[in-house]
């Protein structure tokens, strides 16, 4: 009799364990979690070709790097007192590098999932958004141009006051990106594009005339 009870209890326990396994799947690991971020501004030559531009690297180009690390509240912040200058009339390749919380490079995830990611820029004061232009320059695995913002080109059109530049990587809901174009890079209503924010980087910027400031 005892053996029968032991068998029945074992069978019930086994079924309960299997049920828990089915009902409680292992949580999916978020591949877009960002532990640190770096924005790299590399000066390039811009040359007009018909209705578009070509961008070329050159020796001795000026490079500015802004590294963002997590604050106690989880927000990614630049170094205390950081203040960056770019020169009017010059063009810079803006490159994003990120690491996950294990220190592994992760920015390519945004390009791989280009159908749900896009970067937007804002300026505070808002009027300073007119002092620069931006074009997306990402390519997917097939070599096709996609609008993401891990790589892009920023051209400084005019001098500016010191302002807060904001670089925001939006994680868009499925189908939303079909209604967004490359011209929306500075759309002030970008939060109306339904989704969430994967990355929000703010930093102090100043556009100057002819390298009158030190970098």
N, C-alpha and C positions, 0 to 999 in steps of 0.2 A: 504493500500500500504506500509506504514511504517513497519507494522508487517511482511510482506513478505520479505522486505529487511533485517530486523533484523534476521529473520530465516535463510536466505541465508548466511549472513555474519557469523553467529554462526556456521553453518555447514561447511563453508570453513575453519574457524579457527580451528575447531575440527579435520578436515582431515589433515590440515597442522601440527598440534601438533603431531598427530599419526604418520605422515610420518617422522618427526624429531626423534621421539622415535625409529623408526625402522632403520633409517639411521645413528643414533649416539648412538650406544650401550655404556653402562657403561664400561669404560676401565677396563681391567683385573688387579687385584692387583698382583704385582710381589712378590711371596712368598719367593724369594731368595735374596731380598735386605738385606744387612748386615749393622747394625749400629755399632756393636762392635764385636771383635773376641778375643778369648783366646786360646793359645796353651799350653797344659799341658804335661810335660815330667815326667813320673813316672817310677822309676827304678823297674824292674821286674827280676825274675829268668828265664833264658832260658835253657831248657833241650832238648837235641836231642832225637828224637824218629824216628827211621828208616830214611826216607828221608825228615823229617820235624822237626819242633821244637814245644815244648809246652812252654807256658809263664804263669808264676804264680806270683801273688802278694805276698808280705811278709811284716810283721810288721816292721815299722820304715824305710820304703823305702824312698829314697830321692825324692823330688818332686820339679821341677822348673816350674814356671808359667810365661808366657809372655802374657801380656794384651795389645791389640791394640785398640786405640781409633781414631776417625776421625780427621784429620787435616783440616784446612780451605779449602784446595783443594779437600777434600773428601777422600783422601788416608788414609788408616788405618796404624798408626805408633805405634811402641813400645815406652816405656818411653825414654826420652832423656838420652843418655849415657848408656843405658842398654847393658850389656855384659854377655853372658851366657856360662857356662862351663859344659861339660859332660865328663865322665871318659872313657878312653880307656878300652875295654874288657867288658864293661857293656851294658845291653840292657834296653831300655826305651819304655814304651807305650806312643805314641804321640796321644793325644786326642784333637780334635777341639771342642770348644764351641762357638756359635755365638748367637747374639740377633738381632732382626729386629729393625726398628726405633721406635717401640713402647715398646722396652725392653723385648720382648718375645723371649724365646729360639727358635732357628730356624735351628740348624745344622742338625736335622733329615730329613729335606727336601731334602738334598743332597743324603742321603741314600735311601729315598723313591723313588727318581728319579735316581737310580743308573745307568740306561741305558744311561744317558747323562752327568754324572759327573765323574771326576777323578782328583786326586791330583798328581802333579809332583813337584819334588825337583830339585833345581839347587844350585850351589855354585860359589862364586866369591872370589878368583880365581877358575877357573873351575877344576883344578887338585884336589882340596879338596873334590870333590864329591866321590873320591875313598876311603876316610877315613871312610865311613859309609855305611851301607846297610839298606834297608827298605823293609818291607812286609806289604801288606794291611791286615786288620783284621776286616772289616765291615761285618755285617750280615743284610740281609733284613728281612721283616716281617715274611717270611716263614722260617727263620733260615738258609738261604743259604749264603755261602760266596760270597761277591761281592767286586770288586776293586773300592773303592771310595776314602778313605783317611781321613774320619772323625775319624777313629781309625786305628792305625797301630803300628808296632814295629820297632824301630830303634836300630841297634847294632853298637857300635863304634869300628871300626876295627884298628884304628891307631891314634896317636896324630896328631894334625894339627896346622897350623898357625891360627891366628884369621882370619875368613872369613865371608862373608855375605851369610847366608842360606836364600833361598827363597822357600816359600811354596805357590803353585799356584793351586787353584781350577778352573779347566776348565769346562765350560758349552758347551758340544759338540753338533754339529749338529746331527740330527737323522741319525742313521746308522754308524756314524764314530767310535763309541767305539768298534764295532765288529772287527776292525783292530788293537786294542790296547791290550796289554797283561800286566800282573803284572810286567814283566821285564822292562816295559817302565817307571817305576817310576822316573828314572833319565835321560830320553831321552832328550838330549839337543835340539832336534828339535820339542819339544812338541807343539810349536805354529803352526806347520804345520798340527796338528790335528784340522780340521776346527771347528770353534765355537767362543765363547767369553770367557772372564775371569770373574768369579763371585767373586773371592777373590785372592788377591796378597799380601802376607805378607813377609816382609824382615826383618832380624834381625841379629845381630852380634853374632857369635858362635865361640867357641874354645874348641877343644878336648884335654884333658890333661891326663897325666900318673899318675895313683894312687892317685888321689885326692890332687895333689900338690897345687891346687888353692882353695881359698874359694869360696863358691857359693853365 
